[in-house]
Amino acid sequence: MKLIINGEEKNLECEKISDLLNSLNLKMDTVAIELNKNIVHRQNFNNTILKNDDKLEIVTIVGGG
């Protein structure tokens, strides 16, 4: 399936956002996700189904001091 992630086209076989994060080696508790210009709450990562041509913005949260 074709997904646009942070402006880059990628071909990935992911059914849900949680599958996508696993394939990208990202932890669910360290990212914020926008799907087609809508924020997806973390508790919905496991049940949000992705479709061909979806556009995602993934921001990684980095701690520091």
PDB file of N, CA, C and O in Angstrom:
ATOM      1  N   MET A   1       0.838  -1.161   0.000  1.00  0.00           N
ATOM      2  CA  MET A   1       0.000   0.000   0.000  1.00  0.00           C
ATOM      3  C   MET A   1       0.891   1.235   0.000  1.00  0.00           C
ATOM      4  O   MET A   1       1.940   1.258   0.644  1.00  0.00           O
ATOM      5  N   LYS A   2       0.465   2.252  -0.725  1.00  0.00           N
ATOM      6  CA  LYS A   2       1.235   3.490  -0.804  1.00  0.00           C
ATOM      7  C   LYS A   2       0.782   4.438   0.300  1.00  0.00           C
ATOM      8  O   LYS A   2      -0.402   4.751   0.422  1.00  0.00           O
ATOM      9  N   LEU A   3       1.745   4.888   1.104  1.00  0.00           N
ATOM     10  CA  LEU A   3       1.493   5.864   2.157  1.00  0.00           C
ATOM     11  C   LEU A   3       2.444   7.036   1.960  1.00  0.00           C
ATOM     12  O   LEU A   3       3.575   6.860   1.508  1.00  0.00           O
ATOM     13  N   ILE A   4       1.984   8.219   2.297  1.00  0.00           N
ATOM     14  CA  ILE A   4       2.847   9.397   2.282  1.00  0.00           C
ATOM     15  C   ILE A   4       3.169   9.695   3.739  1.00  0.00           C
ATOM     16  O   ILE A   4       2.289  10.089   4.505  1.00  0.00           O
ATOM     17  N   ILE A   5       4.429   9.508   4.123  1.00  0.00           N
ATOM     18  CA  ILE A   5       4.850   9.689   5.511  1.00  0.00           C
ATOM     19  C   ILE A   5       5.857  10.822   5.566  1.00  0.00           C
ATOM     20  O   ILE A   5       6.937  10.739   4.983  1.00  0.00           O
ATOM     21  N   ASN A   6       5.490  11.884   6.276  1.00  0.00           N
ATOM     22  CA  ASN A   6       6.328  13.080   6.396  1.00  0.00           C
ATOM     23  C   ASN A   6       6.800  13.557   5.020  1.00  0.00           C
ATOM     24  O   ASN A   6       7.956  13.936   4.836  1.00  0.00           O
ATOM     25  N   GLY A   7       5.868  13.528   4.062  1.00  0.00           N
ATOM     26  CA  GLY A   7       6.150  14.029   2.729  1.00  0.00           C
ATOM     27  C   GLY A   7       6.830  13.054   1.790  1.00  0.00           C
ATOM     28  O   GLY A   7       7.043  13.380   0.622  1.00  0.00           O
ATOM     29  N   GLU A   8       7.179  11.864   2.264  1.00  0.00           N
ATOM     30  CA  GLU A   8       7.842  10.851   1.429  1.00  0.00           C
ATOM     31  C   GLU A   8       6.894   9.705   1.114  1.00  0.00           C
ATOM     32  O   GLU A   8       6.212   9.192   2.001  1.00  0.00           O
ATOM     33  N   GLU A   9       6.854   9.309  -0.141  1.00  0.00           N
ATOM     34  CA  GLU A   9       6.026   8.173  -0.530  1.00  0.00           C
ATOM     35  C   GLU A   9       6.739   6.882  -0.138  1.00  0.00           C
ATOM     36  O   GLU A   9       7.918   6.692  -0.435  1.00  0.00           O
ATOM     37  N   LYS A  10       5.994   5.994   0.540  1.00  0.00           N
ATOM     38  CA  LYS A  10       6.542   4.697   0.930  1.00  0.00           C
ATOM     39  C   LYS A  10       5.526   3.616   0.593  1.00  0.00           C
ATOM     40  O   LYS A  10       4.318   3.823   0.705  1.00  0.00           O
ATOM     41  N   ASN A  11       6.028   2.474   0.183  1.00  0.00           N
ATOM     42  CA  ASN A  11       5.183   1.318  -0.066  1.00  0.00           C
ATOM     43  C   ASN A  11       5.389   0.334   1.083  1.00  0.00           C
ATOM     44  O   ASN A  11       6.444  -0.290   1.207  1.00  0.00           O
ATOM     45  N   LEU A  12       4.364   0.211   1.913  1.00  0.00           N
ATOM     46  CA  LEU A  12       4.441  -0.639   3.100  1.00  0.00           C
ATOM     47  C   LEU A  12       3.165  -1.460   3.207  1.00  0.00           C
ATOM     48  O   LEU A  12       2.100  -1.033   2.761  1.00  0.00           O
ATOM     49  N   GLU A  13       3.282  -2.624   3.793  1.00  0.00           N
ATOM     50  CA  GLU A  13       2.111  -3.454   4.046  1.00  0.00           C
ATOM     51  C   GLU A  13       1.774  -3.358   5.533  1.00  0.00           C
ATOM     52  O   GLU A  13       2.255  -4.150   6.344  1.00  0.00           O
ATOM     53  N   CYS A  14       0.947  -2.383   5.873  1.00  0.00           N
ATOM     54  CA  CYS A  14       0.538  -2.152   7.251  1.00  0.00           C
ATOM     55  C   CYS A  14      -0.966  -1.955   7.274  1.00  0.00           C
ATOM     56  O   CYS A  14      -1.509  -1.162   6.505  1.00  0.00           O
ATOM     57  N   GLU A  15      -1.636  -2.678   8.155  1.00  0.00           N
ATOM     58  CA  GLU A  15      -3.087  -2.550   8.245  1.00  0.00           C
ATOM     59  C   GLU A  15      -3.482  -1.403   9.179  1.00  0.00           C
ATOM     60  O   GLU A  15      -4.422  -0.660   8.897  1.00  0.00           O
ATOM     61  N   LYS A  16      -2.757  -1.268  10.292  1.00  0.00           N
ATOM     62  CA  LYS A  16      -3.105  -0.287  11.313  1.00  0.00           C
ATOM     63  C   LYS A  16      -1.909   0.609  11.608  1.00  0.00           C
ATOM     64  O   LYS A  16      -0.780   0.307  11.222  1.00  0.00           O
ATOM     65  N   ILE A  17      -2.172   1.713  12.294  1.00  0.00           N
ATOM     66  CA  ILE A  17      -1.084   2.614  12.676  1.00  0.00           C
ATOM     67  C   ILE A  17      -0.073   1.890  13.542  1.00  0.00           C
ATOM     68  O   ILE A  17       1.129   2.103  13.383  1.00  0.00           O
ATOM     69  N   SER A  18      -0.522   1.045  14.451  1.00  0.00           N
ATOM     70  CA  SER A  18       0.412   0.305  15.310  1.00  0.00           C
ATOM     71  C   SER A  18       1.337  -0.582  14.473  1.00  0.00           C
ATOM     72  O   SER A  18       2.517  -0.713  14.800  1.00  0.00           O
ATOM     73  N   ASP A  19       0.828  -1.188  13.407  1.00  0.00           N
ATOM     74  CA  ASP A  19       1.660  -2.002  12.506  1.00  0.00           C
ATOM     75  C   ASP A  19       2.709  -1.133  11.823  1.00  0.00           C
ATOM     76  O   ASP A  19       3.867  -1.528  11.690  1.00  0.00           O
ATOM     77  N   LEU A  20       2.291   0.053  11.392  1.00  0.00           N
ATOM     78  CA  LEU A  20       3.205   0.986  10.742  1.00  0.00           C
ATOM     79  C   LEU A  20       4.334   1.378  11.682  1.00  0.00           C
ATOM     80  O   LEU A  20       5.499   1.383  11.286  1.00  0.00           O
ATOM     81  N   LEU A  21       3.998   1.703  12.913  1.00  0.00           N
ATOM     82  CA  LEU A  21       5.028   2.094  13.882  1.00  0.00           C
ATOM     83  C   LEU A  21       5.998   0.954  14.134  1.00  0.00           C
ATOM     84  O   LEU A  21       7.203   1.177  14.245  1.00  0.00           O
ATOM     85  N   ASN A  22       5.486  -0.264  14.225  1.00  0.00           N
ATOM     86  CA  ASN A  22       6.364  -1.432  14.399  1.00  0.00           C
ATOM     87  C   ASN A  22       7.312  -1.583  13.220  1.00  0.00           C
ATOM     88  O   ASN A  22       8.496  -1.862  13.408  1.00  0.00           O
ATOM     89  N   SER A  23       6.802  -1.401  12.001  1.00  0.00           N
ATOM     90  CA  SER A  23       7.651  -1.563  10.817  1.00  0.00           C
ATOM     91  C   SER A  23       8.706  -0.465  10.725  1.00  0.00           C
ATOM     92  O   SER A  23       9.764  -0.668  10.130  1.00  0.00           O
ATOM     93  N   LEU A  24       8.421   0.703  11.316  1.00  0.00           N
ATOM     94  CA  LEU A  24       9.383   1.814  11.308  1.00  0.00           C
ATOM     95  C   LEU A  24      10.253   1.836  12.567  1.00  0.00           C
ATOM     96  O   LEU A  24      11.056   2.749  12.760  1.00  0.00           O
ATOM     97  N   ASN A  25      10.085   0.816  13.422  1.00  0.00           N
ATOM     98  CA  ASN A  25      10.831   0.719  14.691  1.00  0.00           C
ATOM     99  C   ASN A  25      10.625   1.940  15.580  1.00  0.00           C
ATOM    100  O   ASN A  25      11.570   2.454  16.179  1.00  0.00           O
ATOM    101  N   LEU A  26       9.373   2.397  15.658  1.00  0.00           N
ATOM    102  CA  LEU A  26       9.016   3.527  16.516  1.00  0.00           C
ATOM    103  C   LEU A  26       8.119   3.027  17.645  1.00  0.00           C
ATOM    104  O   LEU A  26       7.292   2.138  17.443  1.00  0.00           O
ATOM    105  N   LYS A  27       8.287   3.596  18.822  1.00  0.00           N
ATOM    106  CA  LYS A  27       7.465   3.218  19.976  1.00  0.00           C
ATOM    107  C   LYS A  27       6.220   4.097  20.022  1.00  0.00           C
ATOM    108  O   LYS A  27       6.284   5.304  19.786  1.00  0.00           O
ATOM    109  N   MET A  28       5.094   3.475  20.329  1.00  0.00           N
ATOM    110  CA  MET A  28       3.828   4.194  20.351  1.00  0.00           C
ATOM    111  C   MET A  28       3.810   5.338  21.359  1.00  0.00           C
ATOM    112  O   MET A  28       3.121   6.336  21.150  1.00  0.00           O
ATOM    113  N   ASP A  29       4.554   5.201  22.438  1.00  0.00           N
ATOM    114  CA  ASP A  29       4.500   6.232  23.477  1.00  0.00           C
ATOM    115  C   ASP A  29       5.473   7.386  23.234  1.00  0.00           C
ATOM    116  O   ASP A  29       5.578   8.281  24.072  1.00  0.00           O
ATOM    117  N   THR A  30       6.183   7.381  22.110  1.00  0.00           N
ATOM    118  CA  THR A  30       7.130   8.469  21.833  1.00  0.00           C
ATOM    119  C   THR A  30       6.835   9.204  20.532  1.00  0.00           C
ATOM    120  O   THR A  30       7.691   9.925  20.019  1.00  0.00           O
ATOM    121  N   VAL A  31       5.613   9.024  19.989  1.00  0.00           N
ATOM    122  CA  VAL A  31       5.273   9.694  18.736  1.00  0.00           C
ATOM    123  C   VAL A  31       3.916  10.385  18.833  1.00  0.00           C
ATOM    124  O   VAL A  31       3.058  10.016  19.635  1.00  0.00           O
ATOM    125  N   ALA A  32       3.758  11.387  17.998  1.00  0.00           N
ATOM    126  CA  ALA A  32       2.459  12.011  17.755  1.00  0.00           C
ATOM    127  C   ALA A  32       2.184  11.828  16.272  1.00  0.00           C
ATOM    128  O   ALA A  32       3.085  11.963  15.444  1.00  0.00           O
ATOM    129  N   ILE A  33       0.930  11.520  15.939  1.00  0.00           N
ATOM    130  CA  ILE A  33       0.593  11.205  14.547  1.00  0.00           C
ATOM    131  C   ILE A  33      -0.608  12.012  14.076  1.00  0.00           C
ATOM    132  O   ILE A  33      -1.620  12.146  14.765  1.00  0.00           O
ATOM    133  N   GLU A  34      -0.446  12.542  12.871  1.00  0.00           N
ATOM    134  CA  GLU A  34      -1.540  13.197  12.161  1.00  0.00           C
ATOM    135  C   GLU A  34      -1.828  12.342  10.934  1.00  0.00           C
ATOM    136  O   GLU A  34      -0.923  12.034  10.159  1.00  0.00           O
ATOM    137  N   LEU A  35      -3.080  11.964  10.761  1.00  0.00           N
ATOM    138  CA  LEU A  35      -3.501  11.141   9.628  1.00  0.00           C
ATOM    139  C   LEU A  35      -4.503  11.948   8.814  1.00  0.00           C
ATOM    140  O   LEU A  35      -5.592  12.264   9.293  1.00  0.00           O
ATOM    141  N   ASN A  36      -4.132  12.274   7.593  1.00  0.00           N
ATOM    142  CA  ASN A  36      -4.998  13.060   6.708  1.00  0.00           C
ATOM    143  C   ASN A  36      -5.503  14.328   7.407  1.00  0.00           C
ATOM    144  O   ASN A  36      -6.689  14.656   7.360  1.00  0.00           O
ATOM    145  N   LYS A  37      -4.566  15.030   8.056  1.00  0.00           N
ATOM    146  CA  LYS A  37      -4.803  16.322   8.728  1.00  0.00           C
ATOM    147  C   LYS A  37      -5.637  16.222   9.999  1.00  0.00           C
ATOM    148  O   LYS A  37      -6.163  17.227  10.477  1.00  0.00           O
ATOM    149  N   ASN A  38      -5.762  15.004  10.555  1.00  0.00           N
ATOM    150  CA  ASN A  38      -6.462  14.800  11.825  1.00  0.00           C
ATOM    151  C   ASN A  38      -5.530  14.119  12.812  1.00  0.00           C
ATOM    152  O   ASN A  38      -4.878  13.128  12.481  1.00  0.00           O
ATOM    153  N   ILE A  39      -5.469  14.655  14.028  1.00  0.00           N
ATOM    154  CA  ILE A  39      -4.640  14.046  15.070  1.00  0.00           C
ATOM    155  C   ILE A  39      -5.245  12.703  15.461  1.00  0.00           C
ATOM    156  O   ILE A  39      -6.457  12.587  15.646  1.00  0.00           O
ATOM    157  N   VAL A  40      -4.393  11.694  15.584  1.00  0.00           N
ATOM    158  CA  VAL A  40      -4.837  10.373  16.039  1.00  0.00           C
ATOM    159  C   VAL A  40      -4.350  10.212  17.476  1.00  0.00           C
ATOM    160  O   VAL A  40      -3.150  10.286  17.743  1.00  0.00           O
ATOM    161  N   HIS A  41      -5.276   9.993  18.388  1.00  0.00           N
ATOM    162  CA  HIS A  41      -4.915   9.811  19.790  1.00  0.00           C
ATOM    163  C   HIS A  41      -4.249   8.455  19.982  1.00  0.00           C
ATOM    164  O   HIS A  41      -4.615   7.468  19.343  1.00  0.00           O
ATOM    165  N   ARG A  42      -3.284   8.428  20.858  1.00  0.00           N
ATOM    166  CA  ARG A  42      -2.473   7.230  21.082  1.00  0.00           C
ATOM    167  C   ARG A  42      -3.331   5.990  21.350  1.00  0.00           C
ATOM    168  O   ARG A  42      -3.000   4.901  20.883  1.00  0.00           O
ATOM    169  N   GLN A  43      -4.419   6.144  22.091  1.00  0.00           N
ATOM    170  CA  GLN A  43      -5.265   4.985  22.410  1.00  0.00           C
ATOM    171  C   GLN A  43      -5.954   4.415  21.171  1.00  0.00           C
ATOM    172  O   GLN A  43      -6.521   3.324  21.226  1.00  0.00           O
ATOM    173  N   ASN A  44      -5.909   5.148  20.046  1.00  0.00           N
ATOM    174  CA  ASN A  44      -6.530   4.666  18.804  1.00  0.00           C
ATOM    175  C   ASN A  44      -5.533   4.082  17.804  1.00  0.00           C
ATOM    176  O   ASN A  44      -5.930   3.676  16.712  1.00  0.00           O
ATOM    177  N   PHE A  45      -4.253   4.031  18.153  1.00  0.00           N
ATOM    178  CA  PHE A  45      -3.243   3.505  17.223  1.00  0.00           C
ATOM    179  C   PHE A  45      -3.522   2.054  16.840  1.00  0.00           C
ATOM    180  O   PHE A  45      -3.247   1.652  15.710  1.00  0.00           O
ATOM    181  N   ASN A  46      -4.064   1.263  17.766  1.00  0.00           N
ATOM    182  CA  ASN A  46      -4.301  -0.159  17.497  1.00  0.00           C
ATOM    183  C   ASN A  46      -5.541  -0.424  16.664  1.00  0.00           C
ATOM    184  O   ASN A  46      -5.687  -1.514  16.113  1.00  0.00           O
ATOM    185  N   ASN A  47      -6.446   0.558  16.559  1.00  0.00           N
ATOM    186  CA  ASN A  47      -7.674   0.280  15.814  1.00  0.00           C
ATOM    187  C   ASN A  47      -7.909   1.258  14.656  1.00  0.00           C
ATOM    188  O   ASN A  47      -8.985   1.246  14.058  1.00  0.00           O
ATOM    189  N   THR A  48      -6.932   2.097  14.332  1.00  0.00           N
ATOM    190  CA  THR A  48      -7.064   2.991  13.186  1.00  0.00           C
ATOM    191  C   THR A  48      -6.510   2.296  11.949  1.00  0.00           C
ATOM    192  O   THR A  48      -5.314   2.016  11.859  1.00  0.00           O
ATOM    193  N   ILE A  49      -7.393   2.024  11.002  1.00  0.00           N
ATOM    194  CA  ILE A  49      -7.040   1.304   9.777  1.00  0.00           C
ATOM    195  C   ILE A  49      -6.481   2.290   8.750  1.00  0.00           C
ATOM    196  O   ILE A  49      -7.041   3.365   8.534  1.00  0.00           O
ATOM    197  N   LEU A  50      -5.377   1.909   8.127  1.00  0.00           N
ATOM    198  CA  LEU A  50      -4.765   2.731   7.084  1.00  0.00           C
ATOM    199  C   LEU A  50      -5.295   2.324   5.717  1.00  0.00           C
ATOM    200  O   LEU A  50      -5.630   1.163   5.479  1.00  0.00           O
ATOM    201  N   LYS A  51      -5.365   3.314   4.818  1.00  0.00           N
ATOM    202  CA  LYS A  51      -5.831   3.063   3.448  1.00  0.00           C
ATOM    203  C   LYS A  51      -4.775   3.570   2.459  1.00  0.00           C
ATOM    204  O   LYS A  51      -3.958   4.430   2.789  1.00  0.00           O
ATOM    205  N   ASN A  52      -4.810   3.032   1.271  1.00  0.00           N
ATOM    206  CA  ASN A  52      -3.901   3.455   0.217  1.00  0.00           C
ATOM    207  C   ASN A  52      -3.985   4.977   0.038  1.00  0.00           C
ATOM    208  O   ASN A  52      -5.073   5.554   0.046  1.00  0.00           O
ATOM    209  N   ASP A  53      -2.826   5.614  -0.124  1.00  0.00           N
ATOM    210  CA  ASP A  53      -2.695   7.057  -0.324  1.00  0.00           C
ATOM    211  C   ASP A  53      -2.961   7.898   0.929  1.00  0.00           C
ATOM    212  O   ASP A  53      -3.094   9.118   0.824  1.00  0.00           O
ATOM    213  N   ASP A  54      -3.041   7.277   2.110  1.00  0.00           N
ATOM    214  CA  ASP A  54      -3.157   8.061   3.338  1.00  0.00           C
ATOM    215  C   ASP A  54      -1.905   8.910   3.515  1.00  0.00           C
ATOM    216  O   ASP A  54      -0.806   8.512   3.129  1.00  0.00           O
ATOM    217  N   LYS A  55      -2.094  10.090   4.107  1.00  0.00           N
ATOM    218  CA  LYS A  55      -0.977  10.994   4.379  1.00  0.00           C
ATOM    219  C   LYS A  55      -0.803  11.105   5.880  1.00  0.00           C
ATOM    220  O   LYS A  55      -1.723  11.484   6.605  1.00  0.00           O
ATOM    221  N   LEU A  56       0.402  10.766   6.336  1.00  0.00           N
ATOM    222  CA  LEU A  56       0.699  10.801   7.759  1.00  0.00           C
ATOM    223  C   LEU A  56       1.859  11.734   8.043  1.00  0.00           C
ATOM    224  O   LEU A  56       2.816  11.817   7.273  1.00  0.00           O
ATOM    225  N   GLU A  57       1.759  12.424   9.145  1.00  0.00           N
ATOM    226  CA  GLU A  57       2.877  13.172   9.691  1.00  0.00           C
ATOM    227  C   GLU A  57       3.175  12.511  11.020  1.00  0.00           C
ATOM    228  O   GLU A  57       2.300  12.401  11.879  1.00  0.00           O
ATOM    229  N   ILE A  58       4.410  12.071  11.188  1.00  0.00           N
ATOM    230  CA  ILE A  58       4.831  11.421  12.423  1.00  0.00           C
ATOM    231  C   ILE A  58       5.914  12.254  13.050  1.00  0.00           C
ATOM    232  O   ILE A  58       6.949  12.524  12.440  1.00  0.00           O
ATOM    233  N   VAL A  59       5.663  12.662  14.288  1.00  0.00           N
ATOM    234  CA  VAL A  59       6.628  13.468  15.026  1.00  0.00           C
ATOM    235  C   VAL A  59       7.103  12.631  16.208  1.00  0.00           C
ATOM    236  O   VAL A  59       6.299  12.107  16.979  1.00  0.00           O
ATOM    237  N   THR A  60       8.421  12.514  16.337  1.00  0.00           N
ATOM    238  CA  THR A  60       9.001  11.785  17.448  1.00  0.00           C
ATOM    239  C   THR A  60       9.267  12.730  18.599  1.00  0.00           C
ATOM    240  O   THR A  60       9.863  13.792  18.421  1.00  0.00           O
ATOM    241  N   ILE A  61       8.825  12.341  19.776  1.00  0.00           N
ATOM    242  CA  ILE A  61       9.024  13.142  20.975  1.00  0.00           C
ATOM    243  C   ILE A  61      10.397  12.806  21.544  1.00  0.00           C
ATOM    244  O   ILE A  61      10.711  11.641  21.783  1.00  0.00           O
ATOM    245  N   VAL A  62      11.207  13.832  21.758  1.00  0.00           N
ATOM    246  CA  VAL A  62      12.554  13.645  22.284  1.00  0.00           C
ATOM    247  C   VAL A  62      12.664  14.393  23.604  1.00  0.00           C
ATOM    248  O   VAL A  62      12.370  15.585  23.682  1.00  0.00           O
ATOM    249  N   GLY A  63      13.092  13.677  24.640  1.00  0.00           N
ATOM    250  CA  GLY A  63      13.293  14.320  25.940  1.00  0.00           C
ATOM    251  C   GLY A  63      14.695  14.873  26.024  1.00  0.00           C
ATOM    252  O   GLY A  63      15.595  14.468  25.287  1.00  0.00           O
ATOM    253  N   GLY A  64      14.855  15.786  26.917  1.00  0.00           N
ATOM    254  CA  GLY A  64      16.179  16.349  27.093  1.00  0.00           C
ATOM    255  C   GLY A  64      16.138  17.416  28.175  1.00  0.00           C
ATOM    256  O   GLY A  64      15.105  17.697  28.783  1.00  0.00           O
ATOM    257  N   GLY A  65      17.285  17.982  28.377  1.00  0.00           N
ATOM    258  CA  GLY A  65      17.325  19.001  29.423  1.00  0.00           C
ATOM    259  C   GLY A  65      18.354  20.035  29.148  1.00  0.00           C
ATOM    260  O   GLY A  65      18.518  20.968  29.934  1.00  0.00           O
TER     261      GLY A  65
END
